[in-house]
Amino acid sequence: MIEQTVRRKKVTPSAIQRRKWKGVPITVVSAYDYPVAKWADEAGIDIIFVSDALAMVGLGRDNVFSVSVDEMVYHTKAVCSGSGKSLVLTAMPLLSYRDPEQALLNAGRLIQEGGAHAVEIEGGKENVPVIEALTAQGIPVLAHIGLSKKDALAKGEYRIKGRAPGDAMHVIEEARAVERAGAFAVAMECVTDRIAETVTKIVSVPTIGIGSGKYCDGQALVTQDMLGMFDKFCPRFVRRYAEISALAVDSLTEFRRDVEGGAFPQTEHSTQMNEDTLRRLLETKGVDEELLEESTPKGRRGKRREKALSGYVDALVKQLDQAG
């Protein structure tokens, strides 16, 4: 078994920034419930991300656009219950931060009601006023640039960022803009590796790569992808570390077969009742003495004891049937 991190300090936005200065890689994984959050925390993950991928990998929807602030608050609460030392970062859903006032209201809910330690906002220069407003109120913001849900909604497709010179410069400018606005870190999704490396070198805040190569200050993956818990599709930049879904189906199938075949439950899975106690119960119900004698074998241990108890129950059922 891989050694787990068992003792560490609470992770904060400032601690994440110090990781960049010290050259210590940052780890980010998603979680939407208590068990997965607890796994991540016990594994020593720095940031547990309640992302809007919840809509697909957690709620089974076809896209991420429909997730609501209420749903994000609900799942953030569950994650915070299991987070321990990890920093809990919650994504603000699409169209929940169209202006600073709306952003403050919804981010405030994620922090106050959900318990998040920071929020994630997708977009660059157009969201500078929002980032400035949130950070001015003490709400830590991680800015997300590169692959955009807004682009996917408008154009109907996801495209790698940073391949063409103009596109590459746009990514760099976006990173600089959100850094100046006060974001404590920048996530880059599906940005070409060399442009991600350039951004990492020119901004003072940590960069988190999501399919953006090895040169970022940290890496993020959706837990359901990396652990094989979501089988509809898997991004090509994901490394599979386990096949939890297959293991779960095999285990549940084994349970079904055990129940159908009578292999479960066994005596050790049941709460036993003393035969003398059951006998007294039968007597209080007026079960005939003859039935008790007929149902009671001489032995009191092992299989004989089980037969005795079964006989008592049969006698009680017979008497109740006659009475009813």
Number of C-alpha atoms within 10 A of each C-alpha: 3 5 6 10 11 9 9 9 9 11 17 18 19 11 13 23 19 14 17 20 12 8 11 13 16 21 18 24 21 26 33 28 20 17 15 20 29 21 14 23 22 18 15 18 20 23 27 30 29 28 24 26 23 23 19 17 21 16 12 13 14 10 14 19 18 13 20 17 19 15 14 24 24 17 21 31 21 19 29 26 14 20 26 18 22 27 24 29 29 32 26 24 23 18 13 16 20 12 14 17 13 14 20 20 13 19 29 18 17 27 21 12 14 23 21 28 21 23 23 25 25 23 19 23 17 14 21 20 13 22 29 19 19 23 16 12 10 10 19 25 28 27 29 26 23 29 20 20 18 15 13 13 11 9 10 10 10 14 15 15 23 21 15 10 9 9 16 20 15 17 21 20 15 22 31 19 18 29 22 15 23 20 26 22 27 30 26 31 21 22 25 19 19 17 23 30 19 14 26 23 15 11 18 16 27 28 30 29 29 24 21 25 21 15 19 26 27 23 21 22 19 23 24 25 22 19 16 19 20 19 12 9 8 15 11 7 12 16 13 14 11 14 16 15 15 12 13 12 11 12 12 11 11 12 15 14 13 13 11 10 9 10 11 14 11 8 9 8 8 8 6 10 9 9 17 11 10 15 19 12 14 20 14 9 12 12 20 14 12 10 16 20 13 13 18 21 15 10 12 14 10 8 10 14 17 17 17 22 23 15 19 25 17 15 23 23 14 14 17 13 9 8 7 6
